[in-house]
């Protein structure tokens, strides 16, 4: 399914009517947020502005760090929350609402969504990204793009590519091998480009293997356009262009912000000197002009109240119930409730930087809790417990909070990270909550009969040091302007938690696979973990975690059974599974399908997410869900042949409660790809032995070709064979007297050439 927004067309404007200087000027912005108009050819200016969970439309002073004020718009749940919804419908609703508001605010292009992988939990911009998994990120991002572009507003898929940290973000080189690029860092972009067809793609600040992303021809042309078929415009991140001539040659179409007369002059000079072909400039100009198709008529406005209600409902889909000992949640009628923590009154609902919005209104959880508690005859007392700015008498605030908790039936502690600790522009230094909040949680838990902790944070926080002392933990992440009401709905059971973690919560920061390399040094960050990112690492190394990827509890229960799997082609399969709501409440369950295999010549993670769906079931209801798993669900990226490959062998399809807990599994055997490696004398002895065509008879052939004494050693000394596994065959031949092996090896190599 693709977006209904028409691809930006390359206008059939006679570019000969434009001077080279005019064409060069069109390759950068008119100002901070808009493109150059050309009245003589009827070309309007197009406004691009920040998103992605709302429209940050500035009309006065401009900036890209959320410093200056913007027009009011609905702040929907940011990507960190949407990722935990595991629900493309949630992402699509947000995209559509953002599109409606953009039309009302006169914005044809909203920048987003961001689909960079959460390589490290310390990345300061993780709140703006969905997940540590590319499949989940890609499906949510595609839904957002479709929803937004169905309203006639273009999306800008960002940040392409490998933009996984804020430290030195405008210069650092992300040094990553191609298999990791293809399997982890590019697939979300690929899925969205090929399935949702975004109007623009934004080139990132960083370098990729030593080349700036905005000037990287391999990324912008060979992969994005030639392989994936992207036809829209490539836009730079704001200030990401270092060499405009190299950028245009690489495939960049629009440098932002503008104006940039110096860079336009450099492009003109490069054309006139023969360094840059004018046809390359013309192609970029046509793609940039295609954005004019998005300059549709501004709408009359949007329904502020309806969008706020939508934001509340969507936020409830995103929170993750991590722990619920003894069924303390949902809160029962008539309980005396202590609400503790300044975040209950002063909500933390978004993060800093370019996505920071001016909300149309702002709910707080305390008011919503009081409203719902009154309906149930539950008295509520509140104590702030700690200051947000570090001022005031911390000890007195804590003592008052403990006193309130002691006189309650249940204490609900609101904790989290202040906005000053996570934002675009810098990375976090650790995973801890502020010490004053940790102490408050522990003291409240010691005093209260039951304790619930509600968390508000853009990146994951460690739960160590207090987790086992509380009864329940509700991870809200950042839920947008209506998050306070959504939290109350979840606490009282007006909504049933259905979120699942889109990233692992480790026991220690040091357990994260990127720990020793993040954020790099001397201008480089080495992605030494390869494809073992997030749960792929924790599962493969059997490293204990506090909560695994995909974890989340509900107020009801579900059972999974009747898993069936069958191959549909040599490289694909069909699976079905039945899910039953075995509890007493209606609820939603996320069916997570993982694939596990050791087939093939590369190291594979223990399991990888390959499909998912979220379904709603009434109590006692059962439903059978089906999945068609295509070639990519079983493939690895073969760097030797620069292609995706499905190895022949057995594949386990596993239904996971989460990435660490398998509830059902079935095996399917796939024929896979029949292409065999062509052997040469530079191939190792081990590669010769393992070759599917000649490997089984290799020793017999060698024994027959060698003199008796040497041939017998092959059979009598297996340790010799083991010792030469990694020795090129040419070296082994050199140890044998004369040319006795030449004819045999030439014949065997010819057989592998025919097989390939």
C-alpha positions, -999 to +999 in steps of 0.1 A: +000+000+000+014+034-009+005+070-001-022+087-021-001+118-024+011+120-060+048+118-065+063+153-069+065+157-106+095+170-124+079+200-141+084+201-178+097+237-175+120+248-203+150+253-182+167+271-210+145+300-200+164+302-167+199+314-164+225+292-148+225+316-118+188+312-114+190+275-115+218+274-089+197+297-066+168+272-067+191+245-051+190+263-017+163+279+004+149+314+001+151+317+039+151+295+070+119+276+061+110+281+025+122+276-011+128+302-037+099+314-058+103+324-095+074+346-105+084+346-142+077+309-145+048+308-120+068+289-094+055+294-058+076+293-026+071+261-006+073+261+032+090+232+050+088+231+088+096+208+117+075+179+129+070+151+133+045+147+162+031+182+155+036+212+133+062+237+145+052+266+123+073+297+130+062+331+116+085+354+135+121+347+145+133+314+131+155+286+145+158+249+144+163+242+181+130+251+195+142+284+210+118+308+194+080+305+197+058+288+171+021+288+164-001+266+185-005+230+173-014+197+188+015+179+204+008+143+197+028+114+213+064+116+200+079+086+182+093+071+214+057+065+226+044+056+191+071+029+189+058+014+220+023+012+206+034-014+181+005-001+161+007+013+126-028+027+130-016+049+158+012+063+136-012+068+107-037+087+129-009+110+140+004+115+105-031+123+092-037+148+120-004+165+115-013+167+078-046+184+086-029+209+109-002+216+084-028+224+057-044+248+082-011+265+090+000+268+054+028+242+055+031+219+024+060+198+038+064+187+075+098+173+083+095+137+096+092+110+106+126+101+120+134+064+118+170+062+130+178+031+150+182+034+188+217+020+188+225+034+222+201+044+250+222+075+255+214+091+222+199+125+231+174+123+203+160+089+209+126+104+219+122+113+182+128+078+169+107+046+172+128+016+180+160-004+181+145-027+155+143-017+118+112-037+109+091-020+136+105+014+128+099+009+091+062-001+094+054+027+119+072+053+097+054+041+066+021+044+083+029+080+094+040+090+059+009+075+043-014+092+069+003+126+064+005+125+027-031+114+023-039+150+035-018+164+007+011+173+029+046+160+020+067+141+045+105+143+048+120+110+059+149+116+082+178+114+090+194+095+061+214+077+073+232+062+104+225+093+125+224+076+159+240+102+182+241+139+189+278+141+200+298+157+173+268+151+150+278+175+123+313+160+118+315+125+132+320+096+108+298+066+115+320+037+105+298+007+099+302-024+077+278-029+048+260-059+063+251-039+093+240-010+071+218-032+050+203-053+078+200-027+106+204+010+096+189+012+061+159-012+061+134+012+077+143+039+052+140+013+024+106+001+035+092+036+037+106+048+004+094+018-015+060+013+003+049+049+012+068+070-013+077+101+008+079+134-010+113+141+004+142+124+022+164+144+045+202+138+043+218+137+078+246+158+093+270+130+100+295+112+077+289+076+067+322+057+064+341+090+060+318+108+035+292+134+046+257+120+042+246+151+023+275+145-002+274+107-003+266+095-038+264+059-027+237+068-003+218+094-022+220+081-057+231+045-059+210+032-030+182+057-026+174+063-063+189+035-083+181+006-060+150+018-042+135+039-070+131+072-050+118+100-073+113+128-048+137+155-037+166+150-013+168+179+012+197+185+035+194+188+072+197+224+082+233+233+078+245+199+067+261+209+033+298+214+034+306+213-003+277+223-025+292+210-058+300+176-043+265+175-028+247+182-061+268+157-079+260+131-052+222+136-056+212+164-032+185+187-045+178+213-019+202+228+006+185+242+037+184+268+051+189+296+027+197+318+011+232+306+002+245+329-025+281+318-019+272+281-025+251+291-056+282+309-070+303+278-064+279+257-083+279+282-112+317+283-112+319+245-112+296+243-143+315+269-162+349+253-154+337+219-165+339+204-130+301+199-128+279+190-158+250+213-162+227+184-168+233+173-132+222+207-120+192+205-143+181+172-128+184+185-092+165+217-102+136+196-117+134+175-085+134+206-063+108+223-085+086+192-080+080+204-045+058+231-059+031+204-065+026+204-028+018+241-025-019+235-022-045+260-009-044+266+029-074+251+047-097+271+070-084+255+102-086+223+123-107+210+151-086+217+182-109+198+206-112+167+183-074+166+179-069+169+216-093+140+222-075+120+196-042+127+212-055+114+246-068+082+230-036+075+211-014+082+241-032+055+261-022+030+233+015+039+238+022+035+276+038+002+287+028-015+319+062-030+330+052-044+364+019-051+382+025-072+413-006-084+430-029-066+405-024-033+421-036-017+389-061-008+379-069+013+410-100+001+428-129+023+438-129+038+472-091+036+477-073+065+493-048+077+467-016+096+473-003+113+442+034+121+446+058+139+423+058+173+406+055+157+372+018+149+381+011+186+381+038+199+357+038+172+330+068+161+310+053+155+276+078+164+249+115+170+245+138+198+234+151+208+200+136+212+166+105+192+174+096+213+205+060+225+200+036+251+215+006+229+224-029+240+219-036+230+255-019+209+282-035+183+305-019+173+337-023+139+353-033+152+388-064+169+375-074+139+355-068+116+384-089+137+407-118+137+382-118+100+377-112+093+414-142+115+424-164+093+402-153+063+422-154+078+457-116+077+460-101+106+480-068+120+465-040+139+483-011+154+464+025+162+474+051+175+449+079+155+465+107+172+447+114+204+428+120+203+390+146+231+391+166+219+422+154+248+443+134+248+475+137+226+506+141+191+492+140+174+526+107+191+536+091+182+502+102+146+506+090+143+542+056+158+533+053+133+504+061+103+526+035+115+552+009+116+524+019+082+512+018+066+547-019+076+551-029+062+517-040+028+504-019+033+473+007+059+464+013+068+427+047+084+423+053+104+391+090+104+382+111+110+351+138+130+334+136+168+332+137+183+297+171+198+305+186+163+306+175+151+271+173+171+239+184+174+204+220+186+204+236+165+232+236+129+244+229+117+279+257+107+303+239+079+321+205+061+324+197+072+360+167+091+373+178+122+393+190+110+428+164+131+445+136+111+427+152+077+434+154+085+471+117+097+471+106+065+454+123+043+479+110+063+509+075+063+496+076+026+488+087+019+524+059+040+538+029+032+515+008+001+516+012-002+478+033+019+454+029+026+417+056+045+397+047+064+366+076+073+344+080+102+319+112+101+299+123+104+263+150+078+265+149+047+287+160+049+323+174+022+345+150+008+371+178-006+392+180+005+429+142+008+434+124-015+410+119-044+434+106-021+461+075-010+442+044-029+431+038-015+397+057+005+370+039+023+342+063+036+316+047+065+298+078+078+280+066+111+265+029+111+257+022+145+243-002+173+254-030+149+264-008+124+282-020+134+316-055+123+309-043+091+292-023+081+323-053+086+344-074+065+320-048+037+323-045+039+361-082+035+366-088+009+339-107+033+316-081+021+291-063-013+291-025-010+287-014-025+254+020-009+248+051-031+243+087-020+247+103-009+214+137-010+230+154-031+256+158-019+292+192-032+303+203-040+338+234-019+332+244+006+306+277-013+303+257-043+289+246-023+258+265-036+227+275+000+217+289+008+252+327+006+244+323+025+211+297+052+219+300+081+211+334+075+194+367+094+194+387+117+172+360+122+147+349+085+143+324+062+159+330+025+152+299+004+149+318-026+162+287-046+173+277-050+136+242-064+133+240-073+170+220-042+180+196-041+209+178-074+216+198-091+189+229-086+211+212-094+245+196-126+232+226-139+213+250-133+242+224-143+268+230-111+287+203-106+314+181-075+310+156-059+332+129-059+305+133-073+270+123-058+237+085-065+232+076-067+269+044-053+281+016-063+305-022-060+302-052-061+326-063-092+308-045-123+296-039-140+263-031-175+250-014-183+218-018-217+200-023-236+168+008-222+151+012-236+116+039-228+091+044-239+055+068-229+028+052-210-001+083-208-024+119-216-021+125-185+000+091-176+016+065-190+040+030-186+053+022-188+091-010-187+111-016-186+148-047-184+170-048-159+199-074-160+226-083-135+253-085-157+284-092-129+308-122-108+319-114-075+302-113-065+265-077-058+255-052-057+227-024-081+221+007-077+200+015-109+181+053-109+176+068-132+149+105-139+151+127-160+129+157-180+142+183-199+121+219-208+119+217-215+082+243-197+060+278-186+062+273-155+085+266-152+122+229-146+128+213-132+159+194-157+181+162-144+167+149-114+147+115-098+145+101-105+111+064-097+114+039-083+140+003-072+143-018-058+171-053-072+176-083-063+198-101-092+215-132-092+238-131-116+268-132-152+256-128-142+219-103-161+197-089-150+164-066-166+139-041-142+124-019-150+093+014-138+081+030-140+047+068-140+053+086-130+021+122-135+011+136-107+033+122-124+064+148-151+059+176-133+041+210-120+052+230-095+032+258-112+013+286-087+012+307-108-011+281-108-039+264-075-029+229-090-027+203-105-003+207-142+001+185-169+016+206-198+027+192-233+023+182-248+056+158-249+085+142-218+100+123-216+132+092-193+132+087-183+168+058-165+184+073-143+211+057-129+242+087-107+238+122-111+223+133-133+252+102-155+257+090-178+230+054-191+235+052-212+203+075-223+175+074-243+143+102-252+118+101-247+080+127-259+056+136-236+027+154-246-004+169-211-005+193-198-031+211-223-052+241-201-061+274-216-050+306-197-045+332-199-073+363-213-058+398-201-066+433-209-053+428-179-029+398-196-013+407-212+020+409-250+025+378-247+047+358-230+020+368-258-004+357-285+021+324-267+028+315-261-009+281-277-017+293-290-052+328-304-046+332-304-008+318-339-002+344-355-025+373-331-020+394-353+003+389-383-019+400-363-050+430-350-032+440-383-018+439-399-053+460-371-068+487-371-041+515-397-037+506-425-014+525-412+016+511-377+014+476-389+006+475-412+037+483-383+059+451-366+049+432-396+063+453-404+093+460-369+106+426-350+110+443-324+132+463-313+101+431-307+082+418-286+111+450-266+112+448-256+076+411-246+075+419-209+071+449-214+048+444-204+011+446-234-012+475-218-031+496-221+001+487-257+005+496-265-031+530-249-025+537-275+002+533-304-022+562-314-044+557-309-081+525-301-100+506-332-089+475-312-077+473-287-105+451-307-128+428-319-101+423-284-086+417-269-120+390-295-128+373-289-094+374-251-098+358-255-132+330-274-117+323-246-092+323-221-120+297-241-138+276-244-106+278-206-100 
